Amino acid sequence: MITILGPTASGKTPVAARLAAEIGGEVISADSRQVYRRMDIGTGKDLADYVVEQGGMRKKEGGMRVPYHLIDIREPGTKYNLFEYQQDFFEVYQDIRRRGAVPILCGGTGLYIEAVLKGYQLSPVPQNQELRDSLEGKSLGELTQMLVELKQRNGSVMHNTTDVDSCQRAIRAIEIETRILEEGGRRREEGEYLRTSIPPIPSVIIGLDISRELRREKITRRLKARLEEGMVDEVKALLNEGIPADDLIYYGLEYKFVTEYLTGLLTYQEMYTRLEIAIHQFAKRQMTWFRGMERRGFRIHWIDATLPMEQKVEEIMELTNHYDVITK
């Protein structure tokens, strides 16, 4: 398998799609929010990126449509999780291999990527209603402090406080860490789930390296473009469907801040400013995760995200040929 990762706005999807078109591959998304239908602009699906001319240049109409998977597979308002992703991934991965195509895992959700590359068999942690009842009414600050203490006791590297940005998320994290403690406090890196080992998937891992300055510039430009394309209307339509505001806030970033604007908690300018900051922080956390993967034994081959598309694909193909990925 080939894995293409990188922070938001690094251009992962066009590279993965072009590579797939060249080698007879299919793209498996590793994005925790693109699984939801009708959440398009805010998650940056950019499905046009999967249509490429056989010569390589992307076309708005016509061209070759590269098969993609694990996008638009759940309804908004549900809470897709790592356990479900792991199961869905393996089903798709095995099907692609059976058909003789090359699986290309592509995305920026580091936890999802690491979970499938390490080969974890995951079991869901059920809700603990008694615990939830005892936490009801506590502030986010109180919940965060409880989570920090539980993580220290478990030796857990999961549930960063910057990611747990709502009471709902914090309660779920406490629920999971409490279960780990009850199971003996064993260390765990899989996030929301307990681990039993299964064989890992060999993969050449490609990282798209983009400078902090360019990344910030692209994030700001892209945020403005998404707002102009109707991101606020997209969130409004989801609310009008009857999806609870708390569920959209749970998804974080664009859906959190736009929902808070639409429900009167923020002004438009407050929404924009806080969202822009949050996306920059998110991209920084992504890079922290990827560097952590390297410390945990993964070899990531970093290539310059600013290179011409042809050169990026050529470099990736040279690497995959070296590891004999395409023919396996």
N, C-alpha and C positions, 0 to 999 in steps of 0.2 A: 504494500500500500504506500501511497504518497500522502504526506500531510503538509498542508500549507497553512501557516499561522502567522499572526501579526496583530498589532493593535488596530483599533478602529481607524478608518480613513487611510490605511496603508495600501489598499487596492488588491486585497486577497482574491475576491471573487473573479474579476476579469482574468487574472493570471491562471486561476484554477480552471476556468472555462476554456481558455485558449489552450492550455496544456491538455485538457481532456479531448479537445477537438483534434489535437495533433497525434495523440497516442491511443485513441479509442478508449477513453476513460469516462467515468461517471462521477459526479461530484456528490459527496455526502456532506451536508451542512453540519457544522458544529457551532450553532448559534442558539442560545437558549430562548430567544424570543421570536425568531423567524418561523418557529413551529406554528404560530398562531395565524389563523386566517383573518383577513381584513385588517391586520396590523402590518401595513405595508410600508408607508412612508416613514413612520417612526422607527421601524426596525431596519430600514435601509435594504430591503430585499433586492431592489434593482434587478428584477428578473430579465431585463433586456441584456444584461451582461452574459446570460447563458446562450444568447444567439450570436454566433460568430461566423464570419465568412470563412470558407475553407482555406483561403489565403491568409487568414489570421485576423483581418481587421473586423471590428465589430460593426454590425449593420442594424439599423432600426427595424428594417423589414427584410424578410427573406433570410438567407443564410442557414447555417446548420444550427439546430437547437440541441445543445448539450444536455443530456439527462441529468436532473438533480433530484435529491432525495432529502427527506426530513424538513421540508418547508411546506407550510400550509397543511398541517396534519392534525391540528387541534383547534377547538373553538375558543375564542376569547372568553375570559372569565374562569377558565379551568387553570389548574396549577400543574403544569408539566414539570417533571422532576428528573433527577439524574438516573434513578432506577428505570423509568420509562425510556429515557434516551438510550441507556445502555442496551435495553432489550430491542428497541427499534433499530438501533445502529447495527447490531449483529445480524438481525434479519435481513436488512438491506445489504450489508457487506457480503454475507454469504451468497445472496442472490446474484450480486454483481460478479463475484468470483465464478459462480457456476456458469454464467453466461460468457465467460472468457474476457470480460472487460476489466479495466484497471480501476480500483476504487481510489478516489482522491478525497481525502478528508480535508475540509476547508472551513476555517472559522476563527473566532476570537475568544470563545468561551473556554478558557484554559482548563477548567475542571472537567468539562465534558471530554476534551481531547485527551487529557492525562488518564482519565478513568478507562477509556477504551484502549489506549495504547498499552497501559499497564496490565490490562486484562482482568479487571475486577468483576466478579459475580456479585451482584448487589441485591440486598433485601431491604424493602422499605421499612422505615421506622413509623409505626402507627401513631395516630394522635393519642395524646394522654389527656383526656378531658378533665380529670381531677387536677392535674398540674395547670392546665389552661384556666380553670376556674380560679385557682389560687393566684394566678398572675393578672387576672382581670382588674383593670383600674390602675395598674402601675404605669408610670411614665416611661417614655423611651429611654431616658437617662437611667432610671432604676433598672430597667430590663437589660440595658447595655452593660451595666456594672455586674449584674448577675451572670451575664454571658461571659464576660472577661474572667470572672472567678472560676466558672466551670471549665473554660478553656485551659486555664492554668493548671487545674487539677487533672485534666485529661491529657495534657501535653498536646493539645489540638492546634493545628495550623489553619483550621478552617474558620469560616464565619467571620471574616474581617468586619470590624465595627463600621467601616465606611460603606460596606455593602448592606449591612443590616440597618436600613434607614427608615424603618417603620415599625410600629409596635407588633404588627402582624408577622413581619419577618423575624423580629427579635424573639418572639414567643416560639416560633417554629425552631429557631436555632437553639434556644434553651431546651426545648423538648428533645431535640436530637442529642445534644451534649449530655443531658440528664440520662438518656437511655444508654449512652456510651459508658457513663459513670456506673450505672447499675450493672452493666455487662462486665465490669471489672476495670474500667478506666483505661482500656487499651488505647494506644495511640492510633490515629486514623487520619487518612488524608483524602478520603473519598467524599467528604462533605456531608450529605444528608443520610448516608447509608452505611450499614455494617458490611464487612468484607469477608468473602471467601475467595481464595485465589483460583483463577482460571488462566490458561496460557495467554500470554500477551500477544499482540499483533505486531510483527516486524514492520517498520515503516521508515522510509527516508523522510526526515522532517526538514522542511524548508521554512525559514522565517524571513518575512519581508521587513527589512531594516529601513526605518524612516527617521530622520532627525526630529528632535523634539520641536524645533522651531517650525519645520514644514508640517509636522503632524498637527500642531496647534492651529496653523493657518488653514489647513484643509478642514479641520473640524469646524472652525468658525464659519468658513465659507459654505460648508455642507449644511450646517444648521440653518443658516439664512435661506438656503435653497429649499430645504424641506418645509420650512414655514411658508415660503412662497408657493410651494406645490400643494399646500392644503393640509398640513399635519394637524392643525387645530381642528379643522373640519372632520378629519379622520377620527380623532378622539371623541369629538362631539357625537358623531354617528354611533360610535360604540356605546356611549352613555345613553343615547336615545334608544338603542336596542334593549336597554334594561340591564346592561352590565354594571354592577355596583362600582361606584367610584373607588372604594377601597381595593377592589380587585385590580383595577387599572393602576392605581398607585403602587400596588404590590410589584408590578412589572418594572418599576423604576425608570430612571432617566426621562425620556421624552413623555412617556405615559404618566409618570408621577407628576411632573411639573406642569404639563399641559392640563391634566385633570384638576390640579389645584388651582390653576388659573380659571378654568371653566366653572368651577364650583365656588369661586369668589374668595379663595384663600390667598391668592396672589394677584397682583396687577400684571399686565402683560410684560412690562419692563422687568419686574421682579422675576417672572417666569423665565424670560429669556436669559437674564444674567445668571440666575442660579443653575439653569439647565446647561448653559455653556460651561460654567465652572465644573459642574458634575461630570460632563462628558470628558473634559480634560483630565479630571481625577481618575475617571474610569480607564482611560487609555494608559495612564501611568500605572494603575494597578494591573492591567493586562501585561505590561512589560515586566513588572515585578514578578508576576506568576511565571512568565516564560523564562526569566532568568533563574527562577527557583527550579523550574524543570531541568535546566542545565545542571544545577547543583545536585539534583536528585538522579543524575545519571543519563539524561536524554542528550543526544547530540543534535543540535539544531544548526543547520547550514544556513547562515544568514546571507542574503543577497540584497543588493541596493534596490530599494523600491522605486527609485527615480530612473532606473535604466529603461531604455526602450523595451516595449513588450517583447519584441523578437529576441532581444538579448537575454531577458529574464527567463523566457521559456527555454532558450537554448542552454543556459546554465543549469536549469533544473533537469533537462533531459540528459545532459552530460553526467550529472550526479546520479540520476536514476539508472542510466546505462551502466555506470560504474558498479552500482550495487545490484545490477541485474533485476531491477524491479519490474520493468515493463514486460519481460518475457516470462515472469513467474505468475 
